[in-house]
Amino acid sequence: MAIKSVSIRIEEEMLHKLHVVADYEGRSANSQILILVRDCIEKYEKEHGKIEL
């Protein structure tokens, strides 16, 4: 599976809070975002069925 890069726009305060949460969890901000995305997809698939690509 190829790794792709995504750019997002985020308010400065939210970014700082993300870093606090990530540091608390012992992760980088990037890793924290990946976990949040993964959890979101898992929740969606649990409610709506597997996403077929």
ModelCIF file with pLDDT and N, C-alpha, C, O atoms, coordinates in Angstrom:
data_MODEL
#
_entry.id   MODEL 
#
_entity.id                         1 
_entity.type                       polymer 
_entity.pdbx_number_of_molecules   1 
#
_entity_poly.entity_id                      1 
_entity_poly.type                           'polypeptide(L)' 
_entity_poly.nstd_linkage                   no 
_entity_poly.nstd_monomer                   no 
_entity_poly.pdbx_seq_one_letter_code       MAIKSVSIRIEEEMLHKLHVVADYEGRSANSQILILVRDCIEKYEKEHGKIEL 
_entity_poly.pdbx_seq_one_letter_code_can   MAIKSVSIRIEEEMLHKLHVVADYEGRSANSQILILVRDCIEKYEKEHGKIEL 
_entity_poly.pdbx_strand_id                 A 
#
loop_
_entity_poly_seq.entity_id 
_entity_poly_seq.num 
_entity_poly_seq.mon_id 
_entity_poly_seq.hetero 
1 1  MET n 
1 2  ALA n 
1 3  ILE n 
1 4  LYS n 
1 5  SER n 
1 6  VAL n 
1 7  SER n 
1 8  ILE n 
1 9  ARG n 
1 10 ILE n 
1 11 GLU n 
1 12 GLU n 
1 13 GLU n 
1 14 MET n 
1 15 LEU n 
1 16 HIS n 
1 17 LYS n 
1 18 LEU n 
1 19 HIS n 
1 20 VAL n 
1 21 VAL n 
1 22 ALA n 
1 23 ASP n 
1 24 TYR n 
1 25 GLU n 
1 26 GLY n 
1 27 ARG n 
1 28 SER n 
1 29 ALA n 
1 30 ASN n 
1 31 SER n 
1 32 GLN n 
1 33 ILE n 
1 34 LEU n 
1 35 ILE n 
1 36 LEU n 
1 37 VAL n 
1 38 ARG n 
1 39 ASP n 
1 40 CYS n 
1 41 ILE n 
1 42 GLU n 
1 43 LYS n 
1 44 TYR n 
1 45 GLU n 
1 46 LYS n 
1 47 GLU n 
1 48 HIS n 
1 49 GLY n 
1 50 LYS n 
1 51 ILE n 
1 52 GLU n 
1 53 LEU n 
#
_struct_asym.id          A 
_struct_asym.entity_id   1 
#
loop_
_ma_qa_metric.id 
_ma_qa_metric.mode 
_ma_qa_metric.name 
_ma_qa_metric.software_group_id 
_ma_qa_metric.type 
1 global pLDDT . pLDDT 
2 local  pLDDT . pLDDT 
#
_ma_qa_metric_global.metric_id      1 
_ma_qa_metric_global.metric_value   96.91 
_ma_qa_metric_global.model_id       1 
_ma_qa_metric_global.ordinal_id     1 
#
loop_
_ma_qa_metric_local.label_asym_id 
_ma_qa_metric_local.label_comp_id 
_ma_qa_metric_local.label_seq_id 
_ma_qa_metric_local.metric_id 
_ma_qa_metric_local.metric_value 
_ma_qa_metric_local.model_id 
_ma_qa_metric_local.ordinal_id 
A MET 1  2 83.00 1 1  
A ALA 2  2 94.00 1 2  
A ILE 3  2 93.00 1 3  
A LYS 4  2 95.00 1 4  
A SER 5  2 95.00 1 5  
A VAL 6  2 94.00 1 6  
A SER 7  2 95.00 1 7  
A ILE 8  2 95.00 1 8  
A ARG 9  2 97.00 1 9  
A ILE 10 2 97.00 1 10 
A GLU 11 2 98.00 1 11 
A GLU 12 2 98.00 1 12 
A GLU 13 2 98.00 1 13 
A MET 14 2 98.00 1 14 
A LEU 15 2 98.00 1 15 
A HIS 16 2 98.00 1 16 
A LYS 17 2 98.00 1 17 
A LEU 18 2 98.00 1 18 
A HIS 19 2 98.00 1 19 
A VAL 20 2 98.00 1 20 
A VAL 21 2 98.00 1 21 
A ALA 22 2 98.00 1 22 
A ASP 23 2 98.00 1 23 
A TYR 24 2 98.00 1 24 
A GLU 25 2 97.00 1 25 
A GLY 26 2 98.00 1 26 
A ARG 27 2 98.00 1 27 
A SER 28 2 98.00 1 28 
A ALA 29 2 97.00 1 29 
A ASN 30 2 96.00 1 30 
A SER 31 2 97.00 1 31 
A GLN 32 2 98.00 1 32 
A ILE 33 2 97.00 1 33 
A LEU 34 2 97.00 1 34 
A ILE 35 2 98.00 1 35 
A LEU 36 2 97.00 1 36 
A VAL 37 2 97.00 1 37 
A ARG 38 2 98.00 1 38 
A ASP 39 2 98.00 1 39 
A CYS 40 2 98.00 1 40 
A ILE 41 2 98.00 1 41 
A GLU 42 2 98.00 1 42 
A LYS 43 2 98.00 1 43 
A TYR 44 2 98.00 1 44 
A GLU 45 2 98.00 1 45 
A LYS 46 2 98.00 1 46 
A GLU 47 2 98.00 1 47 
A HIS 48 2 98.00 1 48 
A GLY 49 2 98.00 1 49 
A LYS 50 2 98.00 1 50 
A ILE 51 2 98.00 1 51 
A GLU 52 2 96.00 1 52 
A LEU 53 2 93.00 1 53 
#
loop_
_atom_site.group_PDB 
_atom_site.id 
_atom_site.type_symbol 
_atom_site.label_atom_id 
_atom_site.label_alt_id 
_atom_site.label_comp_id 
_atom_site.label_asym_id 
_atom_site.label_entity_id 
_atom_site.label_seq_id 
_atom_site.pdbx_PDB_ins_code 
_atom_site.Cartn_x 
_atom_site.Cartn_y 
_atom_site.Cartn_z 
_atom_site.occupancy 
_atom_site.B_iso_or_equiv 
_atom_site.pdbx_formal_charge 
_atom_site.auth_seq_id 
_atom_site.auth_comp_id 
_atom_site.auth_asym_id 
_atom_site.auth_atom_id 
_atom_site.pdbx_PDB_model_num 
ATOM 1   N N  . MET A 1 1  ? 0.846   -1.176 0.000  1.00 83.00 ? 1  MET A N  1 
ATOM 2   C CA . MET A 1 1  ? 0.000   0.000  0.000  1.00 83.00 ? 1  MET A CA 1 
ATOM 3   C C  . MET A 1 1  ? 0.894   1.244  0.000  1.00 83.00 ? 1  MET A C  1 
ATOM 4   O O  . MET A 1 1  ? 1.800   1.366  0.824  1.00 83.00 ? 1  MET A O  1 
ATOM 5   N N  . ALA A 1 2  ? 0.636   2.143  -0.910 1.00 94.00 ? 2  ALA A N  1 
ATOM 6   C CA . ALA A 1 2  ? 1.422   3.375  -1.007 1.00 94.00 ? 2  ALA A CA 1 
ATOM 7   C C  . ALA A 1 2  ? 1.023   4.345  0.099  1.00 94.00 ? 2  ALA A C  1 
ATOM 8   O O  . ALA A 1 2  ? -0.137  4.397  0.510  1.00 94.00 ? 2  ALA A O  1 
ATOM 9   N N  . ILE A 1 3  ? 1.980   5.093  0.563  1.00 93.00 ? 3  ILE A N  1 
ATOM 10  C CA . ILE A 1 3  ? 1.722   6.142  1.552  1.00 93.00 ? 3  ILE A CA 1 
ATOM 11  C C  . ILE A 1 3  ? 1.554   7.446  0.790  1.00 93.00 ? 3  ILE A C  1 
ATOM 12  O O  . ILE A 1 3  ? 2.417   7.834  0.003  1.00 93.00 ? 3  ILE A O  1 
ATOM 13  N N  . LYS A 1 4  ? 0.436   8.119  1.031  1.00 95.00 ? 4  LYS A N  1 
ATOM 14  C CA . LYS A 1 4  ? 0.141   9.396  0.381  1.00 95.00 ? 4  LYS A CA 1 
ATOM 15  C C  . LYS A 1 4  ? 0.213   10.518 1.407  1.00 95.00 ? 4  LYS A C  1 
ATOM 16  O O  . LYS A 1 4  ? 0.054   10.292 2.607  1.00 95.00 ? 4  LYS A O  1 
ATOM 17  N N  . SER A 1 5  ? 0.448   11.702 0.930  1.00 95.00 ? 5  SER A N  1 
ATOM 18  C CA . SER A 1 5  ? 0.522   12.886 1.771  1.00 95.00 ? 5  SER A CA 1 
ATOM 19  C C  . SER A 1 5  ? -0.725  13.731 1.569  1.00 95.00 ? 5  SER A C  1 
ATOM 20  O O  . SER A 1 5  ? -1.209  13.890 0.449  1.00 95.00 ? 5  SER A O  1 
ATOM 21  N N  . VAL A 1 6  ? -1.243  14.274 2.678  1.00 94.00 ? 6  VAL A N  1 
ATOM 22  C CA . VAL A 1 6  ? -2.433  15.130 2.638  1.00 94.00 ? 6  VAL A CA 1 
ATOM 23  C C  . VAL A 1 6  ? -2.121  16.409 3.406  1.00 94.00 ? 6  VAL A C  1 
ATOM 24  O O  . VAL A 1 6  ? -1.531  16.369 4.486  1.00 94.00 ? 6  VAL A O  1 
ATOM 25  N N  . SER A 1 7  ? -2.514  17.522 2.848  1.00 95.00 ? 7  SER A N  1 
ATOM 26  C CA . SER A 1 7  ? -2.350  18.804 3.518  1.00 95.00 ? 7  SER A CA 1 
ATOM 27  C C  . SER A 1 7  ? -3.709  19.248 4.048  1.00 95.00 ? 7  SER A C  1 
ATOM 28  O O  . SER A 1 7  ? -4.714  19.147 3.344  1.00 95.00 ? 7  SER A O  1 
ATOM 29  N N  . ILE A 1 8  ? -3.744  19.740 5.290  1.00 95.00 ? 8  ILE A N  1 
ATOM 30  C CA . ILE A 1 8  ? -5.011  20.225 5.853  1.00 95.00 ? 8  ILE A CA 1 
ATOM 31  C C  . ILE A 1 8  ? -4.835  21.654 6.363  1.00 95.00 ? 8  ILE A C  1 
ATOM 32  O O  . ILE A 1 8  ? -3.732  22.099 6.679  1.00 95.00 ? 8  ILE A O  1 
ATOM 33  N N  . ARG A 1 9  ? -5.949  22.341 6.427  1.00 97.00 ? 9  ARG A N  1 
ATOM 34  C CA . ARG A 1 9  ? -5.977  23.663 7.050  1.00 97.00 ? 9  ARG A CA 1 
ATOM 35  C C  . ARG A 1 9  ? -6.577  23.473 8.434  1.00 97.00 ? 9  ARG A C  1 
ATOM 36  O O  . ARG A 1 9  ? -7.624  22.842 8.578  1.00 97.00 ? 9  ARG A O  1 
ATOM 37  N N  . ILE A 1 10 ? -5.919  24.018 9.451  1.00 97.00 ? 10 ILE A N  1 
ATOM 38  C CA . ILE A 1 10 ? -6.371  23.837 10.821 1.00 97.00 ? 10 ILE A CA 1 
ATOM 39  C C  . ILE A 1 10 ? -6.075  25.109 11.603 1.00 97.00 ? 10 ILE A C  1 
ATOM 40  O O  . ILE A 1 10 ? -5.019  25.721 11.442 1.00 97.00 ? 10 ILE A O  1 
ATOM 41  N N  . GLU A 1 11 ? -7.017  25.496 12.446 1.00 98.00 ? 11 GLU A N  1 
ATOM 42  C CA . GLU A 1 11 ? -6.803  26.681 13.271 1.00 98.00 ? 11 GLU A CA 1 
ATOM 43  C C  . GLU A 1 11 ? -5.624  26.445 14.209 1.00 98.00 ? 11 GLU A C  1 
ATOM 44  O O  . GLU A 1 11 ? -5.406  25.330 14.683 1.00 98.00 ? 11 GLU A O  1 
ATOM 45  N N  . GLU A 1 12 ? -4.881  27.492 14.468 1.00 98.00 ? 12 GLU A N  1 
ATOM 46  C CA . GLU A 1 12 ? -3.676  27.389 15.282 1.00 98.00 ? 12 GLU A CA 1 
ATOM 47  C C  . GLU A 1 12 ? -3.968  26.807 16.666 1.00 98.00 ? 12 GLU A C  1 
ATOM 48  O O  . GLU A 1 12 ? -3.220  25.960 17.155 1.00 98.00 ? 12 GLU A O  1 
ATOM 49  N N  . GLU A 1 13 ? -5.056  27.259 17.297 1.00 98.00 ? 13 GLU A N  1 
ATOM 50  C CA . GLU A 1 13 ? -5.396  26.767 18.630 1.00 98.00 ? 13 GLU A CA 1 
ATOM 51  C C  . GLU A 1 13 ? -5.688  25.265 18.601 1.00 98.00 ? 13 GLU A C  1 
ATOM 52  O O  . GLU A 1 13 ? -5.259  24.526 19.488 1.00 98.00 ? 13 GLU A O  1 
ATOM 53  N N  . MET A 1 14 ? -6.417  24.820 17.579 1.00 98.00 ? 14 MET A N  1 
ATOM 54  C CA . MET A 1 14 ? -6.725  23.400 17.463 1.00 98.00 ? 14 MET A CA 1 
ATOM 55  C C  . MET A 1 14 ? -5.452  22.584 17.237 1.00 98.00 ? 14 MET A C  1 
ATOM 56  O O  . MET A 1 14 ? -5.310  21.487 17.776 1.00 98.00 ? 14 MET A O  1 
ATOM 57  N N  . LEU A 1 15 ? -4.533  23.118 16.445 1.00 98.00 ? 15 LEU A N  1 
ATOM 58  C CA . LEU A 1 15 ? -3.271  22.428 16.198 1.00 98.00 ? 15 LEU A CA 1 
ATOM 59  C C  . LEU A 1 15 ? -2.472  22.281 17.496 1.00 98.00 ? 15 LEU A C  1 
ATOM 60  O O  . LEU A 1 15 ? -1.910  21.221 17.770 1.00 98.00 ? 15 LEU A O  1 
ATOM 61  N N  . HIS A 1 16 ? -2.428  23.338 18.280 1.00 98.00 ? 16 HIS A N  1 
ATOM 62  C CA . HIS A 1 16 ? -1.719  23.269 19.560 1.00 98.00 ? 16 HIS A CA 1 
ATOM 63  C C  . HIS A 1 16 ? -2.360  22.224 20.472 1.00 98.00 ? 16 HIS A C  1 
ATOM 64  O O  . HIS A 1 16 ? -1.657  21.472 21.147 1.00 98.00 ? 16 HIS A O  1 
ATOM 65  N N  . LYS A 1 17 ? -3.680  22.178 20.491 1.00 98.00 ? 17 LYS A N  1 
ATOM 66  C CA . LYS A 1 17 ? -4.378  21.182 21.317 1.00 98.00 ? 17 LYS A CA 1 
ATOM 67  C C  . LYS A 1 17 ? -4.104  19.770 20.811 1.00 98.00 ? 17 LYS A C  1 
ATOM 68  O O  . LYS A 1 17 ? -3.939  18.847 21.609 1.00 98.00 ? 17 LYS A O  1 
ATOM 69  N N  . LEU A 1 18 ? -4.054  19.597 19.496 1.00 98.00 ? 18 LEU A N  1 
ATOM 70  C CA . LEU A 1 18 ? -3.720  18.299 18.924 1.00 98.00 ? 18 LEU A CA 1 
ATOM 71  C C  . LEU A 1 18 ? -2.345  17.851 19.402 1.00 98.00 ? 18 LEU A C  1 
ATOM 72  O O  . LEU A 1 18 ? -2.164  16.689 19.765 1.00 98.00 ? 18 LEU A O  1 
ATOM 73  N N  . HIS A 1 19 ? -1.380  18.759 19.406 1.00 98.00 ? 19 HIS A N  1 
ATOM 74  C CA . HIS A 1 19 ? -0.035  18.425 19.874 1.00 98.00 ? 19 HIS A CA 1 
ATOM 75  C C  . HIS A 1 19 ? -0.038  18.025 21.345 1.00 98.00 ? 19 HIS A C  1 
ATOM 76  O O  . HIS A 1 19 ? 0.693   17.116 21.739 1.00 98.00 ? 19 HIS A O  1 
ATOM 77  N N  . VAL A 1 20 ? -0.846  18.688 22.157 1.00 98.00 ? 20 VAL A N  1 
ATOM 78  C CA . VAL A 1 20 ? -0.937  18.326 23.574 1.00 98.00 ? 20 VAL A CA 1 
ATOM 79  C C  . VAL A 1 20 ? -1.466  16.906 23.726 1.00 98.00 ? 20 VAL A C  1 
ATOM 80  O O  . VAL A 1 20 ? -0.909  16.108 24.480 1.00 98.00 ? 20 VAL A O  1 
ATOM 81  N N  . VAL A 1 21 ? -2.549  16.589 23.005 1.00 98.00 ? 21 VAL A N  1 
ATOM 82  C CA . VAL A 1 21 ? -3.130  15.243 23.071 1.00 98.00 ? 21 VAL A CA 1 
ATOM 83  C C  . VAL A 1 21 ? -2.133  14.212 22.567 1.00 98.00 ? 21 VAL A C  1 
ATOM 84  O O  . VAL A 1 21 ? -1.946  13.172 23.198 1.00 98.00 ? 21 VAL A O  1 
ATOM 85  N N  . ALA A 1 22 ? -1.489  14.488 21.435 1.00 98.00 ? 22 ALA A N  1 
ATOM 86  C CA . ALA A 1 22 ? -0.522  13.557 20.866 1.00 98.00 ? 22 ALA A CA 1 
ATOM 87  C C  . ALA A 1 22 ? 0.643   13.323 21.827 1.00 98.00 ? 22 ALA A C  1 
ATOM 88  O O  . ALA A 1 22 ? 1.060   12.183 22.030 1.00 98.00 ? 22 ALA A O  1 
ATOM 89  N N  . ASP A 1 23 ? 1.165   14.390 22.416 1.00 98.00 ? 23 ASP A N  1 
ATOM 90  C CA . ASP A 1 23 ? 2.259   14.252 23.384 1.00 98.00 ? 23 ASP A CA 1 
ATOM 91  C C  . ASP A 1 23 ? 1.827   13.406 24.576 1.00 98.00 ? 23 ASP A C  1 
ATOM 92  O O  . ASP A 1 23 ? 2.586   12.560 25.050 1.00 98.00 ? 23 ASP A O  1 
ATOM 93  N N  . TYR A 1 24 ? 0.620   13.632 25.054 1.00 98.00 ? 24 TYR A N  1 
ATOM 94  C CA . TYR A 1 24 ? 0.094   12.857 26.184 1.00 98.00 ? 24 TYR A CA 1 
ATOM 95  C C  . TYR A 1 24 ? 0.031   11.369 25.839 1.00 98.00 ? 24 TYR A C  1 
ATOM 96  O O  . TYR A 1 24 ? 0.315   10.517 26.681 1.00 98.00 ? 24 TYR A O  1 
ATOM 97  N N  . GLU A 1 25 ? -0.342  11.067 24.603 1.00 97.00 ? 25 GLU A N  1 
ATOM 98  C CA . GLU A 1 25 ? -0.460  9.684  24.149 1.00 97.00 ? 25 GLU A CA 1 
ATOM 99  C C  . GLU A 1 25 ? 0.884   9.104  23.701 1.00 97.00 ? 25 GLU A C  1 
ATOM 100 O O  . GLU A 1 25 ? 0.964   7.923  23.364 1.00 97.00 ? 25 GLU A O  1 
ATOM 101 N N  . GLY A 1 26 ? 1.940   9.927  23.696 1.00 98.00 ? 26 GLY A N  1 
ATOM 102 C CA . GLY A 1 26 ? 3.262   9.469  23.293 1.00 98.00 ? 26 GLY A CA 1 
ATOM 103 C C  . GLY A 1 26 ? 3.388   9.288  21.792 1.00 98.00 ? 26 GLY A C  1 
ATOM 104 O O  . GLY A 1 26 ? 4.125   8.422  21.321 1.00 98.00 ? 26 GLY A O  1 
ATOM 105 N N  . ARG A 1 27 ? 2.669   10.105 21.049 1.00 98.00 ? 27 ARG A N  1 
ATOM 106 C CA . ARG A 1 27 ? 2.667   10.003 19.592 1.00 98.00 ? 27 ARG A CA 1 
ATOM 107 C C  . ARG A 1 27 ? 3.017   11.346 18.971 1.00 98.00 ? 27 ARG A C  1 
ATOM 108 O O  . ARG A 1 27 ? 2.986   12.387 19.628 1.00 98.00 ? 27 ARG A O  1 
ATOM 109 N N  . SER A 1 28 ? 3.350   11.293 17.688 1.00 98.00 ? 28 SER A N  1 
ATOM 110 C CA . SER A 1 28 ? 3.488   12.523 16.912 1.00 98.00 ? 28 SER A CA 1 
ATOM 111 C C  . SER A 1 28 ? 2.095   13.001 16.532 1.00 98.00 ? 28 SER A C  1 
ATOM 112 O O  . SER A 1 28 ? 1.130   12.243 16.627 1.00 98.00 ? 28 SER A O  1 
ATOM 113 N N  . ALA A 1 29 ? 1.986   14.238 16.108 1.00 97.00 ? 29 ALA A N  1 
ATOM 114 C CA . ALA A 1 29 ? 0.690   14.755 15.657 1.00 97.00 ? 29 ALA A CA 1 
ATOM 115 C C  . ALA A 1 29 ? 0.207   13.952 14.452 1.00 97.00 ? 29 ALA A C  1 
ATOM 116 O O  . ALA A 1 29 ? -0.983  13.661 14.334 1.00 97.00 ? 29 ALA A O  1 
ATOM 117 N N  . ASN A 1 30 ? 1.131   13.593 13.555 1.00 96.00 ? 30 ASN A N  1 
ATOM 118 C CA . ASN A 1 30 ? 0.766   12.805 12.374 1.00 96.00 ? 30 ASN A CA 1 
ATOM 119 C C  . ASN A 1 30 ? 0.181   11.455 12.784 1.00 96.00 ? 30 ASN A C  1 
ATOM 120 O O  . ASN A 1 30 ? -0.863  11.049 12.272 1.00 96.00 ? 30 ASN A O  1 
ATOM 121 N N  . SER A 1 31 ? 0.842   10.766 13.697 1.00 97.00 ? 31 SER A N  1 
ATOM 122 C CA . SER A 1 31 ? 0.340   9.469  14.161 1.00 97.00 ? 31 SER A CA 1 
ATOM 123 C C  . SER A 1 31 ? -1.016  9.607  14.837 1.00 97.00 ? 31 SER A C  1 
ATOM 124 O O  . SER A 1 31 ? -1.886  8.753  14.670 1.00 97.00 ? 31 SER A O  1 
ATOM 125 N N  . GLN A 1 32 ? -1.196  10.676 15.596 1.00 98.00 ? 32 GLN A N  1 
ATOM 126 C CA . GLN A 1 32 ? -2.471  10.905 16.274 1.00 98.00 ? 32 GLN A CA 1 
ATOM 127 C C  . GLN A 1 32 ? -3.588  11.104 15.248 1.00 98.00 ? 32 GLN A C  1 
ATOM 128 O O  . GLN A 1 32 ? -4.684  10.571 15.417 1.00 98.00 ? 32 GLN A O  1 
ATOM 129 N N  . ILE A 1 33 ? -3.318  11.858 14.201 1.00 97.00 ? 33 ILE A N  1 
ATOM 130 C CA . ILE A 1 33 ? -4.316  12.080 13.147 1.00 97.00 ? 33 ILE A CA 1 
ATOM 131 C C  . ILE A 1 33 ? -4.653  10.764 12.457 1.00 97.00 ? 33 ILE A C  1 
ATOM 132 O O  . ILE A 1 33 ? -5.823  10.495 12.186 1.00 97.00 ? 33 ILE A O  1 
ATOM 133 N N  . LEU A 1 34 ? -3.647  9.939  12.169 1.00 97.00 ? 34 LEU A N  1 
ATOM 134 C CA . LEU A 1 34 ? -3.907  8.646  11.534 1.00 97.00 ? 34 LEU A CA 1 
ATOM 135 C C  . LEU A 1 34 ? -4.806  7.769  12.399 1.00 97.00 ? 34 LEU A C  1 
ATOM 136 O O  . LEU A 1 34 ? -5.688  7.085  11.879 1.00 97.00 ? 34 LEU A O  1 
ATOM 137 N N  . ILE A 1 35 ? -4.595  7.782  13.697 1.00 98.00 ? 35 ILE A N  1 
ATOM 138 C CA . ILE A 1 35 ? -5.438  6.997  14.606 1.00 98.00 ? 35 ILE A CA 1 
ATOM 139 C C  . ILE A 1 35 ? -6.860  7.534  14.603 1.00 98.00 ? 35 ILE A C  1 
ATOM 140 O O  . ILE A 1 35 ? -7.809  6.750  14.604 1.00 98.00 ? 35 ILE A O  1 
ATOM 141 N N  . LEU A 1 36 ? -7.029  8.844  14.599 1.00 97.00 ? 36 LEU A N  1 
ATOM 142 C CA . LEU A 1 36 ? -8.364  9.436  14.569 1.00 97.00 ? 36 LEU A CA 1 
ATOM 143 C C  . LEU A 1 36 ? -9.094  9.083  13.279 1.00 97.00 ? 36 LEU A C  1 
ATOM 144 O O  . LEU A 1 36 ? -10.288 8.784  13.300 1.00 97.00 ? 36 LEU A O  1 
ATOM 145 N N  . VAL A 1 37 ? -8.380  9.118  12.157 1.00 97.00 ? 37 VAL A N  1 
ATOM 146 C CA . VAL A 1 37 ? -8.975  8.761  10.872 1.00 97.00 ? 37 VAL A CA 1 
ATOM 147 C C  . VAL A 1 37 ? -9.360  7.287  10.864 1.00 97.00 ? 37 VAL A C  1 
ATOM 148 O O  . VAL A 1 37 ? -10.461 6.930  10.444 1.00 97.00 ? 37 VAL A O  1 
ATOM 149 N N  . ARG A 1 38 ? -8.455  6.435  11.327 1.00 98.00 ? 38 ARG A N  1 
ATOM 150 C CA . ARG A 1 38 ? -8.734  4.993  11.392 1.00 98.00 ? 38 ARG A CA 1 
ATOM 151 C C  . ARG A 1 38 ? -9.972  4.716  12.241 1.00 98.00 ? 38 ARG A C  1 
ATOM 152 O O  . ARG A 1 38 ? -10.840 3.939  11.843 1.00 98.00 ? 38 ARG A O  1 
ATOM 153 N N  . ASP A 1 39 ? -10.053 5.355  13.415 1.00 98.00 ? 39 ASP A N  1 
ATOM 154 C CA . ASP A 1 39 ? -11.205 5.151  14.301 1.00 98.00 ? 39 ASP A CA 1 
ATOM 155 C C  . ASP A 1 39 ? -12.502 5.612  13.640 1.00 98.00 ? 39 ASP A C  1 
ATOM 156 O O  . ASP A 1 39 ? -13.542 4.970  13.792 1.00 98.00 ? 39 ASP A O  1 
ATOM 157 N N  . CYS A 1 40 ? -12.440 6.723  12.908 1.00 98.00 ? 40 CYS A N  1 
ATOM 158 C CA . CYS A 1 40 ? -13.610 7.243  12.205 1.00 98.00 ? 40 CYS A CA 1 
ATOM 159 C C  . CYS A 1 40 ? -14.083 6.260  11.144 1.00 98.00 ? 40 CYS A C  1 
ATOM 160 O O  . CYS A 1 40 ? -15.281 6.003  11.019 1.00 98.00 ? 40 CYS A O  1 
ATOM 161 N N  . ILE A 1 41 ? -13.146 5.711  10.381 1.00 98.00 ? 41 ILE A N  1 
ATOM 162 C CA . ILE A 1 41 ? -13.499 4.742  9.334  1.00 98.00 ? 41 ILE A CA 1 
ATOM 163 C C  . ILE A 1 41 ? -14.070 3.478  9.950  1.00 98.00 ? 41 ILE A C  1 
ATOM 164 O O  . ILE A 1 41 ? -15.062 2.946  9.451  1.00 98.00 ? 41 ILE A O  1 
ATOM 165 N N  . GLU A 1 42 ? -13.462 2.981  11.032 1.00 98.00 ? 42 GLU A N  1 
ATOM 166 C CA . GLU A 1 42 ? -13.972 1.784  11.706 1.00 98.00 ? 42 GLU A CA 1 
ATOM 167 C C  . GLU A 1 42 ? -15.404 2.003  12.196 1.00 98.00 ? 42 GLU A C  1 
ATOM 168 O O  . GLU A 1 42 ? -16.251 1.122  12.051 1.00 98.00 ? 42 GLU A O  1 
ATOM 169 N N  . LYS A 1 43 ? -15.674 3.171  12.772 1.00 98.00 ? 43 LYS A N  1 
ATOM 170 C CA . LYS A 1 43 ? -17.027 3.482  13.260 1.00 98.00 ? 43 LYS A CA 1 
ATOM 171 C C  . LYS A 1 43 ? -18.012 3.517  12.094 1.00 98.00 ? 43 LYS A C  1 
ATOM 172 O O  . LYS A 1 43 ? -19.110 2.969  12.191 1.00 98.00 ? 43 LYS A O  1 
ATOM 173 N N  . TYR A 1 44 ? -17.625 4.155  11.002 1.00 98.00 ? 44 TYR A N  1 
ATOM 174 C CA . TYR A 1 44 ? -18.491 4.238  9.828  1.00 98.00 ? 44 TYR A CA 1 
ATOM 175 C C  . TYR A 1 44 ? -18.811 2.843  9.307  1.00 98.00 ? 44 TYR A C  1 
ATOM 176 O O  . TYR A 1 44 ? -19.969 2.526  9.034  1.00 98.00 ? 44 TYR A O  1 
ATOM 177 N N  . GLU A 1 45 ? -17.785 2.013  9.172  1.00 98.00 ? 45 GLU A N  1 
ATOM 178 C CA . GLU A 1 45 ? -17.980 0.672  8.631  1.00 98.00 ? 45 GLU A CA 1 
ATOM 179 C C  . GLU A 1 45 ? -18.814 -0.199 9.558  1.00 98.00 ? 45 GLU A C  1 
ATOM 180 O O  . GLU A 1 45 ? -19.561 -1.063 9.096  1.00 98.00 ? 45 GLU A O  1 
ATOM 181 N N  . LYS A 1 46 ? -18.694 0.020  10.848 1.00 98.00 ? 46 LYS A N  1 
ATOM 182 C CA . LYS A 1 46 ? -19.506 -0.739 11.808 1.00 98.00 ? 46 LYS A CA 1 
ATOM 183 C C  . LYS A 1 46 ? -20.987 -0.395 11.628 1.00 98.00 ? 46 LYS A C  1 
ATOM 184 O O  . LYS A 1 46 ? -21.848 -1.265 11.763 1.00 98.00 ? 46 LYS A O  1 
ATOM 185 N N  . GLU A 1 47 ? -21.281 0.868  11.324 1.00 98.00 ? 47 GLU A N  1 
ATOM 186 C CA . GLU A 1 47 ? -22.659 1.329  11.173 1.00 98.00 ? 47 GLU A CA 1 
ATOM 187 C C  . GLU A 1 47 ? -23.220 1.088  9.782  1.00 98.00 ? 47 GLU A C  1 
ATOM 188 O O  . GLU A 1 47 ? -24.415 0.834  9.633  1.00 98.00 ? 47 GLU A O  1 
ATOM 189 N N  . HIS A 1 48 ? -22.366 1.165  8.753  1.00 98.00 ? 48 HIS A N  1 
ATOM 190 C CA . HIS A 1 48 ? -22.830 1.161  7.369  1.00 98.00 ? 48 HIS A CA 1 
ATOM 191 C C  . HIS A 1 48 ? -22.311 0.007  6.516  1.00 98.00 ? 48 HIS A C  1 
ATOM 192 O O  . HIS A 1 48 ? -22.706 -0.136 5.359  1.00 98.00 ? 48 HIS A O  1 
ATOM 193 N N  . GLY A 1 49 ? -21.439 -0.807 7.072  1.00 98.00 ? 49 GLY A N  1 
ATOM 194 C CA . GLY A 1 49 ? -20.859 -1.896 6.304  1.00 98.00 ? 49 GLY A CA 1 
ATOM 195 C C  . GLY A 1 49 ? -19.504 -1.503 5.733  1.00 98.00 ? 49 GLY A C  1 
ATOM 196 O O  . GLY A 1 49 ? -19.152 -0.327 5.648  1.00 98.00 ? 49 GLY A O  1 
ATOM 197 N N  . LYS A 1 50 ? -18.764 -2.527 5.347  1.00 98.00 ? 50 LYS A N  1 
ATOM 198 C CA . LYS A 1 50 ? -17.398 -2.333 4.841  1.00 98.00 ? 50 LYS A CA 1 
ATOM 199 C C  . LYS A 1 50 ? -17.401 -1.453 3.591  1.00 98.00 ? 50 LYS A C  1 
ATOM 200 O O  . LYS A 1 50 ? -18.245 -1.600 2.707  1.00 98.00 ? 50 LYS A O  1 
ATOM 201 N N  . ILE A 1 51 ? -16.453 -0.553 3.543  1.00 98.00 ? 51 ILE A N  1 
ATOM 202 C CA . ILE A 1 51 ? -16.267 0.298  2.368  1.00 98.00 ? 51 ILE A CA 1 
ATOM 203 C C  . ILE A 1 51 ? -15.475 -0.507 1.349  1.00 98.00 ? 51 ILE A C  1 
ATOM 204 O O  . ILE A 1 51 ? -14.336 -0.896 1.608  1.00 98.00 ? 51 ILE A O  1 
ATOM 205 N N  . GLU A 1 52 ? -16.071 -0.755 0.206  1.00 96.00 ? 52 GLU A N  1 
ATOM 206 C CA . GLU A 1 52 ? -15.403 -1.489 -0.866 1.00 96.00 ? 52 GLU A CA 1 
ATOM 207 C C  . GLU A 1 52 ? -14.771 -0.492 -1.831 1.00 96.00 ? 52 GLU A C  1 
ATOM 208 O O  . GLU A 1 52 ? -15.434 0.427  -2.313 1.00 96.00 ? 52 GLU A O  1 
ATOM 209 N N  . LEU A 1 53 ? -13.505 -0.682 -2.104 1.00 93.00 ? 53 LEU A N  1 
ATOM 210 C CA . LEU A 1 53 ? -12.801 0.209  -3.030 1.00 93.00 ? 53 LEU A CA 1 
ATOM 211 C C  . LEU A 1 53 ? -12.581 -0.456 -4.364 1.00 93.00 ? 53 LEU A C  1 
ATOM 212 O O  . LEU A 1 53 ? -12.002 0.148  -5.267 1.00 93.00 ? 53 LEU A O  1 
#
